[in-house]
Structures are given as structure tokens and as C-alpha cells.
Amino acid sequence: MSLKPRWPAPAPGSRDPNAAGGADPGISPIDPAGPFRPRRVPLAAPPADRGGRGITEAIDVGTAALVRATPQLDLRDPMLPAALRFARQHGAEILPSPILGAWRTRTLTGAARERETPWVLGFDAAPNSPVYDTPDGVGALWRPRERDWLERDATGFGQRLLGPIALAENVDFLATLEGDASLAVSRTSAEILREIQPRMEADLADCITGTDPWRDTFALWLLARRSEALARLHPLALAIATRYGTLANRLAGLVCGTRFPFEAIPLTSANAHLGVALWTLDYRPSLLAGIVAFVRSHRMPDGGFADEGQFADPLTTLAAADLLSTLDPAFDPGPTAAWFARTQEPAGWWRALDPEVPWLTAAVVEWLESADRPFAARFRWPAYQRVDLDRKTGIPGYVAFDRLARVFEAVPGIAGAPLALAFGDLAGFREFNNAFGQEMGDRVLRTFATALSELDASLAIRDGGDEFLIVGAPTRAGLAEDLERFGAAWPARFTGEYGAAAGVVAPRFVVSSVEGRDLRAARERLGRAISGVKADVPEPPPEGVLRRFAG
């Protein structure tokens, strides 16, 4: 699908940012001071239950609305990259170059004292008239008890929502483009990231003070959902998680509000945010059991989720559904998916306040698309950072497995869920290493680790030496069969990379089905079992050998 944006073409004499080479990216700038339209403070009302629209239709209508709208969004719209990411994933051919041009104009050419993150806009103004606007220009209000705050300070109130979304989505967008094939796009993205680094760090540092639990945990949740942004800002994300993990520990394990009208009240929204982040960061698993149980207990009869005394809203519902559909095998996404379908606007949007609509619609559609999948396909592994990865293979090392086992023990739904664990090694690896040298041996380890990482719904871990662990996602079936197919394909992969003269270093696996809480003990049992297989089959065939172990 090719959609022509209404964005301006490069100025005469400028260079195309997608052209190969060229010292000056030359992306056409735009005037960021164009007309803005004031917004009115919305009335407090629950999302209308429109009924009639099924989940599949809601996905289709939301997807079509966002793909169609993306080329029409103003370049100054802070939600544009979120819309662009979604549209490109759904087949639209839209280049990111004009966005970089607009951002570069606002960051790199301004006076130092005036430099600002290029996407900062207040709630009380929006560029032109966005295609996702309501007919009367009035937005929504997802927590009506905060209406007084919105009326006093519309810009400040809106920035609690817009600022964290823009930071996580747009930093992730730029970080992804750093690896773009176009040298101009790559350089410009890196240049903008360097320019805004101090500001985005300062914005996140504000979230460590613990004064605004909803905003702070919302920012943390958004980072946890975007791997590139999280990798770049991981220390600050961990600091926010530490702050709120400590506060929660003092308050029966839950995050509570700190100001009227939510003072001392446990927040469904903030706890869902923190729960996803703790899991993603692989941090403080002892809090997860209480958080998951609390959030699960706050699903409303209509399928949505809300903070205390509020009607169900799309932001709280999305965060709660994200947590439970990822970590609770017993959670049925159906009622919540139906709630989203019923509350979708006729044009295809979901709305919490107003300017966040492209991001929120993309996030809801992505969740709805995942909700129909089995739990093992929805499950997400923690986001391991560079320090967690084995230097030779690039996959997590044994320390990560040890932490994972503790997390699986701590979360009740996962603790009791069945999963498959495999222990494998490479027969003849030592001889290969001696014959061809350590550098070639390390290459073989990387090849094997990369191949194991390609298995669906599983996590490959280097246990040490030439021994590896493969952990299937909770409730995942068929890991043993997938490893048999892996073995059948391995000789061709190995020979294709190292040549026939190298022979084949063959895999040996033992596989067992266990419960999540037994990962650590199962690893010890399988470690002993693989020793028996080594003795029984010292020289396996090229496709290797696999033994099922009853435990």
C-alpha cells in the first residue's frame, strides 16, 4: 500500500535524506510556528457503549482509520511516529524523512536556551485540525474526578499524558532509525538523539521523586513497551521502578495515589503500569504476585478496568489488559476485548483525552490482535540488557536464568503453569575447537545460539561452555518436536556456514515438562540427564539426538 503524505516536499536545492551518502542530510525543514487551534475542556462522561461492532471488525476499522490518517497528520503532531510505526507495519509505504526534517529544524537550528524536545505540545492546542478530531472539537476525560485540575491547568494536565508517550515512542523511533540503511537518515536520527538526550533524561528524572504516581508509572510502563527506548534510558527506568517498588513495599505492596481525590487509594492504573515494568526489568518479582491479584480483581462487569470511583476508561483498561494477558494464564481477554469493541468511536478511534488518539488507537489494535492468541504467544520475556547477555553468544547467560526462575516462582499463575525446559550441548565441540581454533569455536557457539533464539515462544540461555538451556513460554506445547525439526535442519545450516570439511558439531537435547515454580530444580535434573546422554551417545549423527525426560 502506498500513501502519499500531504507533507511538504524537500526545498529546492536540498538533498533527499534517503539518498545514499552526502555530509549534509539536507532534510527539508518546515516552519514549526504554523496555526494552532484551541481546544475546549471536555465534559466528563464514560466512553459511549456503541454495541454492534465485533472484535474483528473493530480491529479492521481501527487499522484502516490509522493507516488512512497517518499521511494527513501534521508534522508537528507528537503522536505522528506512533502512527507511522503502525501504518508501516500494516503495509503503508511512508518514509520517515519529513518527520526528521521537522524535528531537526526545531532542535538543531534553535538557540541553545530555547531548545526543546521537538514533539512537545500542550493539551490546550493542537496543530491545524487533526483527522482524528471529534466533530465538535471537544475531547474526552479519562478520570473525571480530576476535572478541576484540567480546568485549572489544561496544558500541564495534558502533558502528564502526552509527554511520556512522546518521549518513549519518539526516542524509540529515532533509535530504530539509527540503524537505517540510509546514511543521511541514520546520521540525522543520531544527531537529534544526542541533542535531546539531556532534556529527555531530565524529564524522566522528574518521575523519580514519587510525587505523581500515575504519571511516573505511566512513563515507566511506556518505556517498558519499547525496547530501543528502554535500552537507551534503562538506568532511569530502573530508578523509577526502584522508587515505586520501595513505596509499594511500604503500602501493602501496592502503589497508592498521593493527592486528592486519589490520596492513599490503591490505583488500578499505576499498579498495572508498575507490574508490567517490574516484569520487563526483571526487578523485584516479590511484588508481582500482589499487583497481579489486585489488578485482576478490579475488572468491572462490563469488561473494562478503572481506578477507584471512576468509570472504565481505555488507558486503565489497556494497561491492566497488558499486564494480565502477559502474566496470568487464567485471564480471559474476551470480555475486555469486547469492551474495547463496544467503546470504539464510529470513525475507528479510541480516545482518553484527545491528542493521544493515534498512539492509543495503535496500542489498542495491537492488543486486540494479540488477545485472540494462546497465552504462550502473548507471553513476553523480560527485556534483557547488554549487561545480562553472554559476551560470546549475545543471548542471556546463566545469571539471567537464575533470576527468571525466581520470577516464575513469585507469580502464581506462571508458577503453576506447565512449560517445557530443554538442556542441550554440542557433541564434538571440543574437538572442533582444538582443530580450528577458539575464534572458530566461538563462531559455532554464536551460530548455535542464534539458531536456538529463532525458536518461537521460547528463550535460549547459555548455561556455560557448549551447554545451553531452552525455556518454553508458559503453556507452550511442542518444544520437543520443534527441537527435533531444529536438529533435522542443523546439518545444512552448519555445513553452509563452515563447509563440508568441518564436519558437523551435532546437538544433543534432553527435554522435560515442568511447572514454572520448578525451573531451578528441573535444570539440575536435566543437567544430570544430559551427562547420561553424553555417555550413551558420544558421537551422535549430524542431526543430533533428543531424549524426553519424565522428570
N, C-alpha and C positions, 0 to 999 in steps of 0.2 A: 504494500500500500504506500503510495507516495502522496504526501500532502504538502502543498505549497504554503509556507507561512506568510503572514502579512508583514513580517519583519522587514526592515529596510535592507536593501542590497548594499554591498560594500561601496564606499565612496569612491569617486573617480580617482584613479592613481593608487588606491590601496591594494594590498596583496590579500589573496584568499587565504584564510587561516588553515585551510585544508590542503593548500599547496605544499608540495614537498620542499623542505629547505627554506632558506631565507632568514636573515638575522632578525628582521622586524616582523612580528606576527601580522601587523597591519590590519587587524580586525576592525571593521568599520564601527566607529563609535556612534552613539545616539545621544541626543540631548536628554539627560535624566530629569529635567525640570519641566516636563510637559504638564498638561492639565490634569488635575486630580478632582475627583468627585466626592463630596462629603457624604457620610453615611449617617443614618438615624439610629438612635439606640433602639434595639429590638424589644418587643414585648416578650414577657416570659410565658412560654407555652410549650407543652410537650410536643415531641415530633408527631405529626399527624399520622394516624394509622389509616393508610390508604387501602389496605387489603387488596386482594385480587391478583397481585403480582407474585409469581413463584420465584424461587431462589435462582433457578437457571435464567429466567427472564431478567431478573434484577442484575445478574452478572453481565448479561449481554447488553442491557440498556446502559448500565454504568460504564462499561468498556467503550461502547460506541460514543457516549457523550464525551468522555475524556479524550479519546483519540481524535474526535472531531474538533474539540475545543482547543487542544494544545497549540496548533499553529496560529490561533487567534488571540492567545494571551499576550498581554503587554510584556515587553522585555524587562520591565521593572517589577513585574509580579514576583514576589519572593517564593511563590509556590510553583513557578514555571519548571524548574529542574525536576521536581517530583512528578509533574505531569509528563514531562519529556521522557523520563526514565520509563514510565508506564507505557506511553504511546510507542516507544521504540521496542519494548518487549512484546507488544501486541501488533507488530508488523509495520508501524509507520516509519517512513524513511525521512527523518528530520535531523539535520545536522545541528550540533550544539554551538557552532561557531558564533552566531549572533549573540547568544547569551554571554559568551566570554567577552565579546566586544563591548557590550553594555556594561558589564561588571568591571572590565579593565578601565573603561572611561571613568567610572566612579571611584575606583581605588587608586589607580596608578598615576592619574594626572591631577588629582586634587592636592591642595595644600596639606601638609602633614597634620596640622591641628584639626583639619576638617575630615580626615579620612575616617571612613565608617565601613562596616561590613556592607557589601554592595546591595544586599537584599533587604535592608532594614526599612520597614514601612509601618506606620501606626494603624490601629484598627479604625480610626476615625476618618481615614482617607484611603482611597484605592485608585490605581491608575486607570484612567478612562472609565469604561463601563464593562467590566469583565463578563465574558459569555456565561459564567456560572452565577451571575447576579440573580436576585429574586425580582419579580415584576415590579414590586413597589420599592425596591432598593433597601428593604429592611431585612436584616439578617436574623439570627437565632440567638438564644442564650442558653447554654447547656446546663448551667446551675443557677436557677432563678433566685436563690437566696443571696446571690452576690450582685443582684441588680444595682443596689446602691453604689457599690464600688464602680461598676461600669458607668453609671451616670456621672460620678464624680471625676473619673479619670479613664475615659474610653481608650486613649492611646496606651496608657500603662496596663490596663486590664487586657487589652488585645495582645500586647507584646508578651504577656505571660504565655500565651498560646503560640503566637506567630514566631517569636524569637527562637525558641528551642527547635521548632520544626525546621525553620530555615537554616539554622546552624547545622543540624545533623544531616539533613537532606542535601544541602548545597556543598558542605565540606566533603561529603561522600561523593557527590557528583564531580567535584574538582579532583579529588584524589583518584577517582577512577580514570579520569581523562589524562592524568599524568602518564599513564601507560598507553596513550593513544598512538596509533601509527603515524599520525601527522606530527611532525616535529614542532610546527607552529602551535598547534592545539596543546600539545604536551608542555611546551615551554610556557605558554600563557597561563595554563592551569597552575603550574608550579609557582609562577610569578605571583599570581593572585593569592595563592595559599600562603606564601611567605609574607605577603603584605598584610593579610588579615590575621595571621597567627596570634599576635598579641591581643587583638580585640576578642577573638573567639575564646582564648584562654581566660581573659578577664570576665567574659560573660558567664562561662561555666564556673569560674571561681566564686561568683556570687551565689551559686547553688550549694556551696559547701557550708554556708552559715547556718542552715537549718531553720530559716525564718518563714519560708513559704513551701510547705511540704508538697502541695500539688504541683507547683511549677518545677521545683527541684527534681522531684522523682519523675515528672513528665519528661524533662530534659534527659535524665538518665535512661529512661525507657527508650526514647528515640535513638540515642546513641547505641544502645544495645541491639537495635534493629538494623543498624547499618555498619557493616564490618569495617569498611575503609575509614569511616569517621571514627569508629571506636578505636581502631589501631592507632590513629593519629592522636587521639585525645584520651587514651586509656588511663594515664595517671590521674587525670581529673575525674574521669568516670569512677575510678576506684575510690577516690577521695569522697565523692558524693555518696557512694554506696556505704563507705565506712561511717560517714556521719549519720545517715539514716538507719543503717543497721544498728549502730550504737543507741540511737534514740528509740528505735523499736524494741531493743532488748530491755530498755527501762520501762516500757509501757506494754507489758504482757506480749511482747513480740510483734506489735503492730504499729504502723505509722498513724498518728493522730493529727488532726488539724491544730493549728496554733492561734487562729484568730476567729472572731465572731464571723459567721454563725456556725463554724465547724470546730470551735475550740474544744480540745480534749475528746473529740469524736473520731473513732477509727474511720479512715476513708477507704472505701472500696477501690476508688481510682488509684490513690497513691500506693496502696498495698499491692495492687496488681502491677503497677509500674515497677516497684521495688522488687517484687518477686521475679519478674522476667529478667531484670538486671542482675540480681544475685545469681540466678542460674547461668546467665550468659557469661558473667565474670568469674564463675566458679568460685564464689565467695560466700562465706557464712551460710552453709547449707542448713545449719540447725534452725534458722528462721523460716525456711521454706515450708515446712510442714504446716505451721500455724497460719502462714499467709495464704497458702493454697486452700486450706479448710475454711478460712474466713471469707475469702473471695467467693468460693463455691457456694457458701451459704447465703450469699446476697444476690443470687439470681432472682429476679422478680417473676411473678406468674406469667407475664407477657413474654418472657424470654430475654429481656434486656437486663442491664445492670445499672445501679445508681448509687450515689453517695447518700448518706442518711438524710431522710426527709425530702429527697428530690425524685422527680420522675426519671425513668430510664432515659439515658442520652447516648448518642453514638460514640463519644470519646471514652466514657467509662466502660461502655459495653465492649468496645473494641479492645481496650487494654485487658479487661477481665477475660474475654474470649481468647486473646492471645496467650495469656498465662495458662488457662485451663486446658485449652486444646493442645498445648505443647507438653504439659507436665502431668495431666491427670487422665489416665486411660479410661476412667469411668465417666468422664464428662461427655455428655451428648451435645454436640454442636447444633443439632437440628433446631431446637426452639429458638436459639439465639440467631441462627441464620434466617429463620422465618421472621424474626423481629426486624432484622435489617431489611428484608424484602418488603415488609409492610410499611416501613417508615421511609423508604426511598422517595425522593421527590419525583414528580412526573417526568421531569427532564432528565432524570438519571442520577442526580446528585445526592450526597449526604452532607448535612450541614450541622456544625456545632455552634459556631459564632458567625462566620461568614467568609473572611478572606482565606481560611484554611481549606476551602472546599476541594480544590484539585488534589491536595495531599490526602485528605480524609477519604475522598471517593476512591482513589487508587488503593489506599490501605484496606478499605472495607472490601473492595472487589477481590484483592489478593487473599484476604482472609476467607471470603466466601468460596473462592476457588479451592482453597486448601481444606475447607471444612468437610467436604464430601470424601476426602481421602482417609484411608486407615490411619490409626494413631501412629504407627511406625513411620508413615510417610510425613506426618505433621511434626513429629518429634524433631527438636533441634538440639544439636550438641553444643556444649559451651564454646565460646569463641576463644580459642587458644591463641595467645600472643607469641611473638617471636621467642621470648624467653622460655616458653613452655615447649618449644619444638626441638626435636633432636637435630643436632648440628649436621650429621651426615645424611639424614634421610628427609628432613623437612616435615616429618609428622610428629605428633606428640610422643614424648618419652614416658618412661615408667612412672615418674612422679605424677604426671597428668592422670594416669590410670589409677593411682592410689587415691588421688583427690576425687576422681569420678566415682570410685567405689564408695567413698564416704557420702557423696551427694546422693547416690542411688539408695543408700541405707536410710537417708534422712527424709525422703519424700515418700509418704505412704503408698500412693498409687503406683509409683515406679518400683518401690521396694518389693511389692508383691507381684509385679508383672513378670511374665515369662520373657526371657531373652536368651539368645544364643551367644556363646563365647567360644572362640577358637584360639588355639595356640599353635603356631607354626614355626618352622625353621627351614633352612636351605641345605639340603643334603649335598655334600661335596664343596661347600663354600670355602672351607679352609684350604682345600687342595687348590681350588681356583685362585684364591688369594695368594698362595705361595707361588703358583706358576706364573701369574700375570701381574702381580704386584698389588700393593694396598690401594693405589689410586683406582685401578680397575675393580678391585673388590668393593670399594666404596660406591662406585658407579652401579654395581649389581645390587647393592643394598638399596640405593635410590630407585632403581628400576622396579624392584620388588615392592618397595613401599608405595611408589606411585600407582602401581597396578592394584594393590590392595585398597588404596584410597578411592579407587573408582567403583568399588562395590557399593550398590545402593543401600541406604538406610543402615550404615554401619560406620564404625570408627576404627581405623588402623592405628596401632600404637607399637612403637619399637620397645620391646621388653629389655633388650640388651644383646650385643653381639649380632648373630644372624637369627635371633628369635623375635617373633612378633606376636601381638595379640590382635584379634579382630572382635570387637564388641558389636553385636547386633542391636539395633534400636529396640526398646521395649515393645513386646508383642510381635516383632518381626518374625516372619516364618521363612524357611527355605535357605538359611545361610549355608548349611552343609551342601545343598545342591548347587548353590552359587559358587562355592569353593571348588566343587568338582568341575564345573564349567571353567572356572578360573584355571585349574590345573590343565585341562584339555587345551586351553589356548596359550598356556605359558611357553611351551617349547618354541612355537613360531615367533612369539614376541622376543624371547631370549636370543634365538638364532638371528632374527632380523637386526638386532642391535649389536650383537657381539660376534656373529659369524659362526659357521658350522664348525670351524676348527676349535672353538672354545668349548664344544660340548654343550651340555645343559646342566645348570645347577638346579636341581629339582626340588619342589616344595613338599614338605610333609606337614599335615594338619591333624590335630585331634579337635573334635567339636563336641560340645555338651550344651544341653538346655538347662538353664538355672533360673532362679528368681533374682531380681535386681539386688536385693539385700545380700546375696551370697557371692557377689562378684569376686571379692578378695579370696575367699576360701576356694572358689572354683578355679581361680588362676593357679593356686598352689597344687590342686589336684591335677589339673591339665599339664602343669609343668612336670609333674612326676610321670604322667601318662606319655608325654612326648619322649621322655627318656626311654621308655619301653619300646616305642615305635622305632626310635633310632637303633636300638639293639636288634629288633626284629627285621628291620628293612634298612640296612646300612647303605644300600645302593638302589634306590627306587628307580622306576622307569622315568623317562623325561617328563611325563605329565604329573609325576609325584604320586603321593599316596595320601588318603584321607581315612581316618578312623573315627567313628562315632563313639563317644564315651558316655556311659549312662550316669556317671557321677559317683 
